[in-house]
Amino acid sequence: MERSRCRSPSTRTARFTERQGQYLAFIHACTKVNGRPPAQTDMQRYFAVTAPSVHQMVLGLERQGLLRRHAGRARSLEVLVAPEALPVLR
């Protein structure tokens, strides 16, 4: 009998739009450079969008299993996509 393997989000093929990829790449880069994820206001400034737009993007990425956040904790974003699968940040 063959065992089925459960793959973690970081090992499966990630599917996301170009815009979603840019958000994921930004979060990953900020986390790597600053040692902590960006605040939503950082994303707001970088992408020149409104706070509700950033919030909806974060919720969508979380819903798709591409991002994890911890409710009630500031700067708790965690990218669940392997770094090599992320696009180059523009």
ChimeraX commands (.cxc) that place a marker at each C-alpha (Angstrom):
marker #1 position 0.00,0.00,0.00 radius 0.5
marker #1 position 1.33,3.40,-0.98 radius 0.5
marker #1 position 1.36,6.16,1.60 radius 0.5
marker #1 position 0.04,9.52,0.58 radius 0.5
marker #1 position 2.26,12.42,1.42 radius 0.5
marker #1 position 0.96,15.71,2.61 radius 0.5
marker #1 position 2.96,18.49,1.03 radius 0.5
marker #1 position 3.56,21.75,2.83 radius 0.5
marker #1 position 2.59,24.99,1.08 radius 0.5
marker #1 position 6.22,25.90,0.48 radius 0.5
marker #1 position 6.94,22.71,-1.49 radius 0.5
marker #1 position 3.94,22.61,-3.78 radius 0.5
marker #1 position 3.81,24.64,-6.98 radius 0.5
marker #1 position 2.69,28.10,-5.99 radius 0.5
marker #1 position 0.09,29.76,-8.20 radius 0.5
marker #1 position -0.41,33.46,-7.87 radius 0.5
marker #1 position -0.95,36.51,-10.03 radius 0.5
marker #1 position 1.85,38.90,-10.92 radius 0.5
marker #1 position 0.56,41.44,-8.39 radius 0.5
marker #1 position 0.25,38.81,-5.64 radius 0.5
marker #1 position 3.80,37.70,-6.42 radius 0.5
marker #1 position 5.04,41.26,-5.96 radius 0.5
marker #1 position 3.39,41.48,-2.54 radius 0.5
marker #1 position 4.88,38.14,-1.51 radius 0.5
marker #1 position 8.32,39.18,-2.79 radius 0.5
marker #1 position 8.08,42.49,-0.91 radius 0.5
marker #1 position 7.10,40.79,2.35 radius 0.5
marker #1 position 9.90,38.24,1.92 radius 0.5
marker #1 position 12.51,40.93,1.11 radius 0.5
marker #1 position 11.51,43.17,4.03 radius 0.5
marker #1 position 11.60,40.23,6.42 radius 0.5
marker #1 position 15.05,39.22,5.21 radius 0.5
marker #1 position 16.50,42.75,5.28 radius 0.5
marker #1 position 14.85,44.06,8.47 radius 0.5
marker #1 position 14.50,40.83,10.42 radius 0.5
marker #1 position 10.75,41.33,10.66 radius 0.5
marker #1 position 7.85,41.52,8.22 radius 0.5
marker #1 position 6.64,44.88,6.92 radius 0.5
marker #1 position 3.70,46.72,8.44 radius 0.5
marker #1 position 0.67,47.16,6.22 radius 0.5
marker #1 position 1.54,50.86,5.99 radius 0.5
marker #1 position 4.92,49.91,4.49 radius 0.5
marker #1 position 3.11,47.96,1.76 radius 0.5
marker #1 position 0.68,50.83,1.30 radius 0.5
marker #1 position 3.56,53.23,0.62 radius 0.5
marker #1 position 5.54,50.86,-1.59 radius 0.5
marker #1 position 2.62,49.87,-3.83 radius 0.5
marker #1 position 0.92,53.32,-3.67 radius 0.5
marker #1 position -2.44,51.83,-2.69 radius 0.5
marker #1 position -4.99,52.37,0.07 radius 0.5
marker #1 position -5.07,50.58,3.41 radius 0.5
marker #1 position -8.19,48.57,2.44 radius 0.5
marker #1 position -6.41,47.39,-0.74 radius 0.5
marker #1 position -3.46,46.08,1.24 radius 0.5
marker #1 position -5.75,44.43,3.76 radius 0.5
marker #1 position -7.75,42.69,1.04 radius 0.5
marker #1 position -4.55,41.48,-0.63 radius 0.5
marker #1 position -3.25,40.06,2.66 radius 0.5
marker #1 position -6.58,38.32,3.32 radius 0.5
marker #1 position -6.59,36.88,-0.21 radius 0.5
marker #1 position -3.03,35.60,0.08 radius 0.5
marker #1 position -3.87,34.04,3.41 radius 0.5
marker #1 position -7.01,32.43,2.01 radius 0.5
marker #1 position -4.96,30.90,-0.83 radius 0.5
marker #1 position -2.45,29.46,1.63 radius 0.5
marker #1 position 0.40,31.62,0.35 radius 0.5
marker #1 position 0.75,33.69,3.51 radius 0.5
marker #1 position 0.20,33.11,7.22 radius 0.5
marker #1 position -0.57,35.77,9.80 radius 0.5
marker #1 position -1.26,35.61,13.49 radius 0.5
marker #1 position -4.34,37.51,14.58 radius 0.5
marker #1 position -3.72,40.15,17.20 radius 0.5
marker #1 position 0.03,40.32,16.53 radius 0.5
marker #1 position 1.55,43.21,14.60 radius 0.5
marker #1 position 3.94,42.37,11.77 radius 0.5
marker #1 position 3.18,38.68,11.92 radius 0.5
marker #1 position 3.15,37.94,8.18 radius 0.5
marker #1 position 4.93,34.79,7.07 radius 0.5
marker #1 position 5.37,33.91,3.39 radius 0.5
marker #1 position 4.62,30.22,2.80 radius 0.5
marker #1 position 6.07,30.12,-0.70 radius 0.5
marker #1 position 9.63,28.95,-1.25 radius 0.5
marker #1 position 11.91,31.95,-1.92 radius 0.5
marker #1 position 13.05,30.50,-5.23 radius 0.5
marker #1 position 9.41,30.47,-6.44 radius 0.5
marker #1 position 8.98,34.20,-5.80 radius 0.5
marker #1 position 9.33,36.72,-8.63 radius 0.5
marker #1 position 11.96,39.44,-8.70 radius 0.5
marker #1 position 10.71,42.48,-6.80 radius 0.5
marker #1 position 10.16,45.48,-9.07 radius 0.5
marker link #1:1,2 radius 0.2
marker link #1:2,3 radius 0.2
marker link #1:3,4 radius 0.2
marker link #1:4,5 radius 0.2
marker link #1:5,6 radius 0.2
marker link #1:6,7 radius 0.2
marker link #1:7,8 radius 0.2
marker link #1:8,9 radius 0.2
marker link #1:9,10 radius 0.2
marker link #1:10,11 radius 0.2
marker link #1:11,12 radius 0.2
marker link #1:12,13 radius 0.2
marker link #1:13,14 radius 0.2
marker link #1:14,15 radius 0.2
marker link #1:15,16 radius 0.2
marker link #1:16,17 radius 0.2
marker link #1:17,18 radius 0.2
marker link #1:18,19 radius 0.2
marker link #1:19,20 radius 0.2
marker link #1:20,21 radius 0.2
marker link #1:21,22 radius 0.2
marker link #1:22,23 radius 0.2
marker link #1:23,24 radius 0.2
marker link #1:24,25 radius 0.2
marker link #1:25,26 radius 0.2
marker link #1:26,27 radius 0.2
marker link #1:27,28 radius 0.2
marker link #1:28,29 radius 0.2
marker link #1:29,30 radius 0.2
marker link #1:30,31 radius 0.2
marker link #1:31,32 radius 0.2
marker link #1:32,33 radius 0.2
marker link #1:33,34 radius 0.2
marker link #1:34,35 radius 0.2
marker link #1:35,36 radius 0.2
marker link #1:36,37 radius 0.2
marker link #1:37,38 radius 0.2
marker link #1:38,39 radius 0.2
marker link #1:39,40 radius 0.2
marker link #1:40,41 radius 0.2
marker link #1:41,42 radius 0.2
marker link #1:42,43 radius 0.2
marker link #1:43,44 radius 0.2
marker link #1:44,45 radius 0.2
marker link #1:45,46 radius 0.2
marker link #1:46,47 radius 0.2
marker link #1:47,48 radius 0.2
marker link #1:48,49 radius 0.2
marker link #1:49,50 radius 0.2
marker link #1:50,51 radius 0.2
marker link #1:51,52 radius 0.2
marker link #1:52,53 radius 0.2
marker link #1:53,54 radius 0.2
marker link #1:54,55 radius 0.2
marker link #1:55,56 radius 0.2
marker link #1:56,57 radius 0.2
marker link #1:57,58 radius 0.2
marker link #1:58,59 radius 0.2
marker link #1:59,60 radius 0.2
marker link #1:60,61 radius 0.2
marker link #1:61,62 radius 0.2
marker link #1:62,63 radius 0.2
marker link #1:63,64 radius 0.2
marker link #1:64,65 radius 0.2
marker link #1:65,66 radius 0.2
marker link #1:66,67 radius 0.2
marker link #1:67,68 radius 0.2
marker link #1:68,69 radius 0.2
marker link #1:69,70 radius 0.2
marker link #1:70,71 radius 0.2
marker link #1:71,72 radius 0.2
marker link #1:72,73 radius 0.2
marker link #1:73,74 radius 0.2
marker link #1:74,75 radius 0.2
marker link #1:75,76 radius 0.2
marker link #1:76,77 radius 0.2
marker link #1:77,78 radius 0.2
marker link #1:78,79 radius 0.2
marker link #1:79,80 radius 0.2
marker link #1:80,81 radius 0.2
marker link #1:81,82 radius 0.2
marker link #1:82,83 radius 0.2
marker link #1:83,84 radius 0.2
marker link #1:84,85 radius 0.2
marker link #1:85,86 radius 0.2
marker link #1:86,87 radius 0.2
marker link #1:87,88 radius 0.2
marker link #1:88,89 radius 0.2
marker link #1:89,90 radius 0.2
view
